[in-house]
Amino acid sequence: MGGKLEGIYICPTPLGNLEDITIRTLKVLKKVDLIACEDTRVSRKLLNRYNIKRNLTSYHNFNYKSKIPEFLDMLSTGKTIAIITDAGMPGISDPGYEIIKACIDSKIKVNVLPGPSAFVVALVASGLNTDRFTFIGFLPEKSSQRKKELNSIKKYKETLIFYEAPHRISDTLGDIYEIFGNRKVSICRELTKLYEEIIRDDLSHIIQNIDHITIKGEFVIVVEGYEEEIVEVDTKSELMSLISQGYTKKEAIKMVSEKFNLRKNEVYEISLEI
C-alpha cells in the first residue's frame, strides 16, 4: 500500500485474538494522521502489539456529536483519520455510521476495509441457515419494548441475529422464548478468545441451564427462523361437518378452502366423495 491515503478509513479490529487483523489495516493505521477509537485504553493494547505510534482520540456513543465536526474540519484540510472500535467492524451497532454518513454528505472519501465482525462469525458458527438472515443488533432494554419488537419480527423466516449485554442475557432469552416459542438457538461469547464459548441447543434447554453459562462478555444470539406449522386437514370431515350444519356443498367448499388455504378445485374433488 504505497499510495497516498485520502479521506476516512473504517478499520475493523480483532474480536479477541490480536492476530486477526489484516496487513492492509495495519498499514493504514501506521499512516493516518489520527486514530479515533471507542476506548483508547483498549485500542492502545492492539496498537502497541504492532508498534503503531499515532495520535489517538476517543469516539463513542457519548461524544460523537461533538467529534464529527472536528473530524470533518480535519478531513477537509487533507488530513486522514482511521475509525476503530474495541472489537470488530466500526459502524455495526455503534456510532461509526454517523461519521460515515457525515463524510458522504460532505463529499469526503470513505474507505471501508474488510475484516472481523462478530455477528458474521456467530452466524457461520451457529449451524443455522445462512442463505437468508436478518441482523437485529441490540434489542430495547425494557422488557415491554423488547417484547413489542420481538412480536414484530417473530414470523421472519430467515435466521435472526441479536447482540446482548451480559446483565440482560437471561431476561432477553426469556422474552425471546415467550414470544417466539421453542426454536434452535446458538449463543456465542468471547469469540476468538481463549475461553470462547458457543452453545447450540433448543432455546428451552438453554434457559433451563442458564446457570451453567458464564455471564461475561458481550453475547451474540443466533435464532432459527420462523417455520409455519403444517396442519393436517381432514378435508372430507370438514366438509361433512359444515353440510350437517345446514350449509350447501358449494358454501362448504368455499369455507374449507378459505379456512385452510386450500385450492377450491382440490376441495371440490374431495366433495364428490360425499
Order of alpha helices (4+ residues) and beta strands (2+ residues): beta-alpha-beta-alpha-beta-alpha-beta-alpha-beta-alpha-beta-alpha-beta-alpha-beta-beta-alpha-beta-alpha-alpha-alpha
